[in-house]
Amino acid sequence: MKKILFIFSILVLSGISQLSAQQMAQSSFVEEAKHYWNPAATGVDENMHTSLFFRQQWLGFGSSAPRTGFISFQYPFVDMNMSAGAIINFDQTGPVSKKGLQLTYAYKLKGILGDDSQLSLGINAGFQQYVFDPSSQIFNDVDDLLLQGSSSSALYPAIGAGIYYLSSTREYDKNVFFVGFALRNAFTTEVLINDNNQARERHVHFNIGTRVYQQDSYIEPSITINYSKPDLVDIRAGLRYEMQDAFWAGLGYSTTNELSFQGGVVLPEFGNRYGSLRIGGLGNFGISNNLSAFGPGFEIYVGYAYNIN
């Protein structure tokens, strides 16, 4: 336990001291995708999870519009108070694309901040392949040496850490408060592309909210903050309603001037009595003149949970 706390502290403190970025990774209003941004949210319950997530932004922007996706697996070792997972992800914006594998681990401290509470400490480690290919791009600055170069790629490590707290792990029993903090890419190296150093993003992800139960349903307001520089801060406010084993719906607003709506269905006892399938989608659009010109975007989530107990 002391080793876990030491590693977690070193990752967070050293990462914050080096915080800088050119690009901020965008999180999602889809609650089930939280473990992608915070490794401490890996396997917070007693279910084995398999997830598929895909996001397409700015449909009116053409082939250069950002795309993000991942496939993940989470497994809780209930008797050992820990969880582990794996994430295969990709991200593409214009000539830059990234693909990689992340392994996540979370250790759970139960009951130390109240009955039924859970404090998780998580780390993630893996690698990313950074590819730069300007061949299909249209650009105005013909003298840009970077865009005149040929395609190239580089492989680099990716390490992060997070903490996630739940006031209660009991569902549909009492109201729940949750808060999470994560630092992604705590240790990074610059990527050399066509003799030019490309700064890799480091950023902080913070999430806080509550779940208010009403018999067989709940309402969940939440706020998420992504920070990478004083001039790169994205604050997201969301509100979600879910009916147990039936459906969910929600809306959200981002300070990047985006409005979103989401919804999905829950299919209990899918495959067998211990399994549950969740299928959902999200649509967003810009509400400012500049952003609305890019067109709307969408997200798709499919997740399967199996109670191993």
C-alpha positions as CSV (number, residue, x, y, z in Angstrom):
1,M,0.0,0.0,0.0
2,K,2.9,2.4,0.8
3,K,4.5,1.7,-2.6
4,I,1.2,2.5,-4.4
5,L,0.8,5.8,-2.5
6,F,4.4,6.7,-3.2
7,I,4.2,6.0,-7.0
8,F,0.9,7.9,-7.2
9,S,2.3,10.9,-5.5
10,I,5.4,11.1,-7.6
11,L,3.4,10.9,-10.9
12,V,1.0,13.6,-9.9
13,L,3.4,16.1,-8.4
14,S,6.0,15.8,-11.1
15,G,3.4,16.0,-13.8
16,I,1.9,19.2,-12.4
17,S,5.3,20.8,-12.1
18,Q,5.8,20.3,-15.9
19,L,2.3,21.1,-17.1
20,S,2.3,22.6,-20.6
21,A,0.4,21.8,-23.8
22,Q,-0.5,22.8,-27.3
23,Q,-3.6,20.7,-27.5
24,M,-6.2,19.7,-25.0
25,A,-7.8,16.3,-25.1
26,Q,-11.6,16.6,-24.9
27,S,-13.6,14.5,-22.5
28,S,-17.1,13.2,-22.8
29,F,-20.5,13.6,-21.1
30,V,-20.9,9.8,-21.4
31,E,-20.5,8.7,-17.8
32,E,-19.5,5.1,-18.7
33,A,-16.4,6.4,-20.6
34,K,-15.0,8.0,-17.5
35,H,-12.2,5.4,-17.0
36,Y,-10.6,6.5,-20.3
37,W,-9.7,9.9,-18.8
38,N,-9.1,8.8,-15.2
39,P,-7.4,5.4,-14.5
40,A,-8.7,5.5,-10.9
41,A,-12.3,5.0,-12.3
42,T,-11.3,1.6,-13.6
43,G,-13.7,-1.1,-12.3
44,V,-15.2,0.9,-9.5
45,D,-18.0,-1.7,-9.0
46,E,-18.1,-5.5,-9.0
47,N,-18.8,-5.8,-12.7
48,M,-16.5,-6.9,-15.6
49,H,-16.9,-4.2,-18.3
50,T,-16.3,-4.2,-22.0
51,S,-16.8,-0.9,-23.8
52,L,-16.7,0.6,-27.3
53,F,-16.6,4.4,-27.7
54,F,-16.4,6.5,-30.9
55,R,-16.6,10.3,-31.4
56,Q,-16.8,12.3,-34.6
57,Q,-16.6,16.1,-34.3
58,W,-17.5,18.8,-36.8
59,L,-19.3,16.9,-39.6
60,G,-19.2,19.9,-41.8
61,F,-15.4,20.2,-41.6
62,G,-14.6,17.3,-43.9
63,S,-12.0,14.6,-43.5
64,S,-9.7,16.7,-41.3
65,A,-12.3,16.9,-38.5
66,P,-11.2,15.3,-35.1
67,R,-12.1,11.6,-34.5
68,T,-11.5,9.7,-31.3
69,G,-12.3,6.2,-30.3
70,F,-11.4,3.3,-27.9
71,I,-12.1,-0.3,-27.0
72,S,-11.6,-1.1,-23.3
73,F,-11.8,-4.0,-20.9
74,Q,-12.1,-3.6,-17.1
75,Y,-11.9,-6.4,-14.5
76,P,-12.4,-6.0,-10.7
77,F,-10.5,-8.3,-8.3
78,V,-13.1,-7.9,-5.6
79,D,-11.4,-9.9,-2.9
80,M,-8.1,-8.0,-3.5
81,N,-9.7,-4.5,-3.5
82,M,-8.3,-3.6,-6.9
83,S,-9.1,-3.5,-10.6
84,A,-7.2,-3.7,-13.8
85,G,-8.0,-2.8,-17.4
86,A,-6.7,-2.3,-21.0
87,I,-7.6,0.4,-23.5
88,I,-6.8,0.4,-27.2
89,N,-7.4,3.9,-28.5
90,F,-7.0,6.2,-31.6
91,D,-7.2,9.9,-32.2
92,Q,-6.9,11.8,-35.4
93,T,-7.1,15.5,-36.3
94,G,-6.0,16.6,-39.8
95,P,-2.5,15.3,-40.5
96,V,-1.9,14.1,-37.0
97,S,-3.0,10.7,-35.7
98,K,-2.3,8.7,-32.6
99,K,-2.8,5.1,-31.8
100,G,-1.9,3.3,-28.7
101,L,-2.4,0.8,-25.9
102,Q,-3.0,1.7,-22.2
103,L,-2.9,-0.6,-19.2
104,T,-4.8,0.7,-16.2
105,Y,-4.7,-0.2,-12.5
106,A,-6.7,1.0,-9.5
107,Y,-6.4,0.1,-5.8
108,K,-9.5,0.6,-3.7
109,L,-9.6,1.9,-0.1
110,K,-13.0,1.0,1.3
111,G,-14.8,2.6,4.2
112,I,-12.0,5.0,5.2
113,L,-14.1,8.1,4.5
114,G,-17.5,6.8,5.6
115,D,-19.5,3.7,5.5
116,D,-19.7,2.1,2.0
117,S,-17.3,4.7,0.7
118,Q,-14.5,3.9,-1.7
119,L,-11.4,5.9,-2.5
120,S,-9.5,4.6,-5.6
121,L,-5.9,5.4,-6.6
122,G,-5.1,4.6,-10.2
123,I,-2.2,4.6,-12.6
124,N,-2.0,4.0,-16.3
125,A,1.0,3.2,-18.5
126,G,1.4,2.3,-22.2
127,F,2.6,3.7,-25.5
128,Q,1.3,5.9,-28.3
129,Q,2.3,5.9,-32.0
130,Y,2.4,9.5,-33.2
131,V,1.9,9.8,-37.0
132,F,2.2,12.9,-39.1
133,D,1.0,12.7,-42.7
134,P,0.5,16.0,-44.6
135,S,0.0,14.4,-48.0
136,S,-3.8,14.7,-48.0
137,Q,-4.0,18.1,-46.4
138,I,-4.9,21.4,-48.0
139,F,-3.0,24.4,-46.6
140,N,-2.3,28.0,-47.5
141,D,1.3,28.5,-46.2
142,V,3.3,26.8,-49.0
143,D,6.5,27.8,-47.2
144,D,5.7,25.8,-44.1
145,L,8.7,23.3,-43.9
146,L,6.7,21.0,-41.6
147,L,3.9,20.6,-44.1
148,Q,6.3,20.1,-47.0
149,G,7.9,17.1,-45.4
150,S,7.0,13.5,-45.9
151,S,5.0,11.4,-43.6
152,S,6.7,10.2,-40.4
153,S,5.9,8.5,-37.1
154,A,7.3,8.1,-33.6
155,L,6.6,5.8,-30.7
156,Y,6.5,7.3,-27.2
157,P,5.5,6.2,-23.7
158,A,2.3,7.5,-22.0
159,I,2.0,7.5,-18.2
160,G,-0.7,9.0,-15.9
161,A,-2.3,8.8,-12.5
162,G,-5.7,9.6,-10.9
163,I,-7.8,9.5,-7.8
164,Y,-11.5,8.8,-7.6
165,Y,-13.8,8.9,-4.6
166,L,-17.4,7.5,-4.2
167,S,-19.3,8.3,-1.0
168,S,-21.2,5.0,-1.5
169,T,-20.8,2.0,-3.7
170,R,-24.4,0.8,-3.1
171,E,-26.7,1.6,-6.0
172,Y,-30.3,2.7,-5.5
173,D,-29.7,2.7,-1.8
174,K,-28.7,6.3,-0.8
175,N,-27.5,9.5,-2.6
176,V,-23.9,9.4,-3.8
177,F,-21.3,12.0,-4.1
178,F,-18.3,11.5,-6.4
179,V,-15.2,13.4,-7.3
180,G,-12.2,12.5,-9.4
181,F,-8.8,14.0,-10.4
182,A,-6.4,12.8,-13.0
183,L,-3.2,13.8,-14.7
184,R,-2.6,12.4,-18.1
185,N,0.8,12.1,-19.7
186,A,2.6,12.9,-16.5
187,F,6.0,12.1,-18.1
188,T,6.4,12.9,-21.7
189,T,9.1,13.3,-24.3
190,E,8.9,15.6,-27.3
191,V,8.1,14.0,-30.7
192,L,10.6,14.7,-33.5
193,I,8.7,15.0,-36.8
194,N,10.6,16.1,-39.9
195,D,13.3,17.6,-37.8
196,N,10.7,19.6,-35.8
197,N,10.0,19.0,-32.1
198,Q,6.2,18.6,-31.6
199,A,5.1,19.3,-28.0
200,R,2.9,16.6,-26.6
201,E,-0.1,17.6,-24.5
202,R,-0.2,17.2,-20.7
203,H,-3.5,18.1,-19.0
204,V,-5.5,17.8,-15.8
205,H,-8.9,16.2,-15.7
206,F,-11.3,17.0,-12.8
207,N,-14.8,15.7,-12.4
208,I,-17.3,16.2,-9.5
209,G,-21.0,15.5,-9.1
210,T,-23.8,13.7,-7.2
211,R,-26.4,11.1,-7.9
212,V,-29.8,11.7,-6.3
213,Y,-31.9,8.5,-6.2
214,Q,-35.7,8.4,-6.5
215,Q,-36.7,4.8,-5.8
216,D,-35.9,3.2,-9.2
217,S,-34.4,6.2,-10.9
218,Y,-31.8,8.9,-10.3
219,I,-30.7,12.4,-11.4
220,E,-27.0,13.1,-11.8
221,P,-25.7,16.7,-12.1
222,S,-22.0,17.0,-12.7
223,I,-19.2,19.3,-13.7
224,T,-16.0,18.4,-15.5
225,I,-12.9,20.6,-16.0
226,N,-10.1,20.0,-18.5
227,Y,-7.1,22.2,-18.0
228,S,-3.9,22.5,-20.0
229,K,-3.0,26.2,-19.9
230,P,-4.6,29.3,-18.6
231,D,-6.0,29.9,-22.0
232,L,-7.0,26.3,-22.6
233,V,-9.7,25.5,-20.1
234,D,-12.9,23.6,-20.9
235,I,-15.6,23.5,-18.3
236,R,-18.5,21.1,-18.9
237,A,-21.8,21.0,-17.0
238,G,-24.0,18.0,-17.4
239,L,-27.4,16.8,-16.2
240,R,-28.5,13.2,-16.6
241,Y,-31.6,11.1,-15.7
242,E,-31.6,7.3,-15.6
243,M,-34.4,4.8,-15.1
244,Q,-33.1,1.6,-13.6
245,D,-32.7,-1.2,-16.2
246,A,-34.6,0.9,-18.8
247,F,-33.0,4.1,-20.3
248,W,-31.0,7.3,-19.7
249,A,-31.2,10.8,-21.1
250,G,-29.1,13.9,-20.5
251,L,-27.9,17.3,-21.7
252,G,-24.7,19.2,-21.3
253,Y,-23.1,22.5,-22.0
254,S,-19.4,23.3,-22.6
255,T,-17.6,26.6,-22.3
256,T,-16.3,25.9,-25.8
257,N,-19.8,27.0,-26.8
258,E,-21.1,23.5,-27.5
259,L,-24.5,22.1,-26.4
260,S,-25.1,18.3,-26.3
261,F,-28.0,15.9,-25.9
262,Q,-27.6,12.2,-25.1
263,G,-29.7,9.1,-24.5
264,G,-29.5,5.4,-24.4
265,V,-31.2,2.1,-23.5
266,V,-30.3,-0.5,-20.8
267,L,-31.0,-4.1,-21.6
268,P,-30.8,-6.1,-18.3
269,E,-30.2,-9.9,-18.2
270,F,-28.6,-9.7,-21.7
271,G,-27.0,-13.0,-22.5
272,N,-27.7,-14.3,-19.0
273,R,-29.2,-13.1,-15.8
274,Y,-25.9,-11.5,-14.6
275,G,-25.2,-9.4,-17.8
276,S,-26.4,-6.0,-18.9
277,L,-26.0,-4.2,-22.2
278,R,-26.0,-0.4,-22.6
279,I,-26.3,1.3,-26.0
280,G,-26.3,5.1,-26.2
281,G,-25.6,8.1,-28.4
282,L,-24.8,11.8,-28.1
283,G,-25.2,14.7,-30.4
284,N,-23.6,18.1,-30.1
285,F,-23.5,21.3,-32.0
286,G,-21.9,24.7,-31.7
287,I,-24.0,27.6,-30.5
288,S,-21.5,30.4,-31.5
289,N,-21.3,31.6,-35.1
290,N,-17.7,30.4,-35.6
291,L,-18.3,26.9,-34.1
292,S,-21.7,26.3,-35.7
293,A,-20.1,26.6,-39.2
294,F,-18.1,23.4,-38.5
295,G,-21.3,21.4,-38.2
296,P,-22.6,19.1,-35.5
297,G,-20.8,16.0,-34.0
298,F,-21.8,12.8,-32.4
299,E,-20.7,10.1,-30.0
300,I,-21.6,6.4,-29.8
301,Y,-21.2,4.2,-26.8
302,V,-21.8,0.4,-26.4
303,G,-21.0,-1.3,-23.1
304,Y,-21.5,-4.7,-21.6
305,A,-21.3,-5.4,-17.9
306,Y,-21.2,-8.8,-16.2
307,N,-21.4,-9.2,-12.4
308,I,-18.7,-11.6,-11.5
309,N,-20.2,-12.3,-8.0
